[in-house]
Amino acid sequence: MYKLYDFLPSGNCYKIRLLLNQLGIAYKRVNIDILNKQSRTPEFLKINPNGRTPVLFHDGKYLAESNAILCYLASKTDFIPQGDYEQAQVLQWMFFEQFSHEPNLGARPKTAHLKEYL
């Protein structure tokens, strides 16, 4: 069973939930409320010393960083092409997304009123 340490409003966490669901992989979701510093507790920092979500637990191992998790989940599926050049194109898009879009969509929400919706 996969376990996903997750914060619902995070775009980076959403990417992982989306792929897990598209692949039909069952998982347990563990909410980590980053607004209340749950990702900075000693317990969570043992899981991910960077203190960030998402983190995937599988086969006794923890894996952090959304794009690393996506590659891990997709590695034995058709989501990752077989050719070297095609794989590099996938990574090219993932690096672009992380650099260009992540600061606006994947980072901690900056709105003070967000707690009302959680």
C-alpha positions as CSV (number, residue, x, y, z in Angstrom):
1,M,0.0,0.0,0.0
2,Y,1.2,3.4,-0.9
3,K,1.0,6.3,1.6
4,L,1.0,9.9,0.4
5,Y,1.8,12.7,2.8
6,D,-0.2,15.5,1.3
7,F,-1.5,19.0,1.6
8,L,-4.7,19.3,-0.5
9,P,-4.3,22.9,-1.8
10,S,-0.7,22.2,-3.1
11,G,-0.4,21.9,-6.8
12,N,2.6,19.6,-6.4
13,C,0.6,17.2,-4.2
14,Y,-2.3,17.4,-6.7
15,K,0.0,16.1,-9.4
16,I,0.7,13.0,-7.4
17,R,-2.9,12.3,-6.5
18,L,-3.8,12.8,-10.1
19,L,-1.3,10.2,-11.4
20,L,-2.1,7.7,-8.6
21,N,-5.8,7.9,-9.6
22,Q,-5.1,7.7,-13.3
23,L,-3.0,4.6,-12.7
24,G,-5.6,3.0,-10.4
25,I,-3.1,2.7,-7.6
26,A,-4.7,2.5,-4.1
27,Y,-3.1,4.8,-1.5
28,K,-3.7,6.1,1.9
29,R,-3.6,9.9,2.2
30,V,-2.1,11.5,5.2
31,N,-2.9,15.2,5.5
32,I,0.0,17.4,6.5
33,D,-1.2,20.9,7.3
34,I,1.7,23.1,6.2
35,L,-0.1,26.2,7.3
36,N,0.1,24.9,10.9
37,K,3.7,23.8,10.5
38,Q,3.0,20.1,10.6
39,S,5.7,19.6,8.0
40,R,8.2,21.1,10.5
41,T,7.6,18.7,13.4
42,P,10.4,16.4,14.4
43,E,8.3,13.4,13.3
44,F,7.8,14.7,9.8
45,L,11.4,16.0,9.4
46,K,12.5,12.3,9.9
47,I,10.4,11.5,6.9
48,N,11.6,14.4,4.8
49,P,14.4,16.6,6.2
50,N,13.4,19.3,3.8
51,G,10.1,19.7,5.6
52,R,8.0,19.7,2.4
53,T,5.1,17.8,0.8
54,P,4.4,15.7,-1.1
55,V,6.2,12.6,0.2
56,L,5.4,9.1,-1.0
57,F,6.0,6.0,1.2
58,H,6.2,2.6,-0.6
59,D,8.1,-0.6,0.0
60,G,9.6,0.7,3.3
61,K,11.1,3.8,1.6
62,Y,10.2,7.5,1.5
63,L,10.5,9.6,-1.7
64,A,10.1,13.4,-1.8
65,E,9.8,15.9,-4.6
66,S,6.8,15.8,-6.8
67,N,8.6,15.2,-10.1
68,A,10.8,12.4,-8.6
69,I,7.6,10.8,-7.3
70,L,5.9,11.1,-10.7
71,C,8.9,9.4,-12.4
72,Y,8.9,6.6,-9.8
73,L,5.1,6.0,-10.3
74,A,5.3,6.2,-14.0
75,S,8.5,4.2,-14.5
76,K,6.8,0.9,-15.3
77,T,3.9,2.4,-17.3
78,D,3.3,3.9,-20.7
79,F,3.5,7.4,-19.1
80,I,7.2,7.2,-19.5
81,P,8.3,6.5,-23.1
82,Q,11.0,4.0,-23.8
83,G,13.3,6.0,-26.1
84,D,16.1,8.1,-24.5
85,Y,15.1,11.2,-26.5
86,E,11.4,10.8,-25.7
87,Q,12.3,10.4,-22.0
88,A,14.4,13.5,-22.1
89,Q,11.4,15.4,-23.7
90,V,9.2,14.3,-20.7
91,L,11.9,15.5,-18.3
92,Q,12.3,18.8,-20.3
93,W,8.6,19.5,-19.7
94,M,8.8,18.5,-16.0
95,F,11.7,20.8,-15.4
96,F,10.0,23.6,-17.2
97,E,6.8,23.1,-15.2
98,Q,8.7,23.0,-11.9
99,F,10.7,26.2,-12.7
100,S,8.0,28.2,-14.5
101,H,4.8,27.2,-12.8
102,E,5.6,25.7,-9.4
103,P,6.3,29.1,-7.7
104,N,2.7,30.1,-8.5
105,L,0.8,26.8,-8.4
106,G,2.7,24.4,-6.3
107,A,4.0,26.4,-3.4
108,R,2.4,27.2,-0.1
109,P,-0.8,29.3,-0.5
110,K,-0.2,32.9,0.5
111,T,-3.8,33.7,1.3
112,A,-4.5,34.2,5.0
113,H,-8.2,33.1,4.7
114,L,-7.3,29.7,3.2
115,K,-7.9,28.0,6.5
116,E,-11.6,28.7,6.2
117,Y,-11.8,26.3,3.2
118,L,-9.8,23.4,4.6
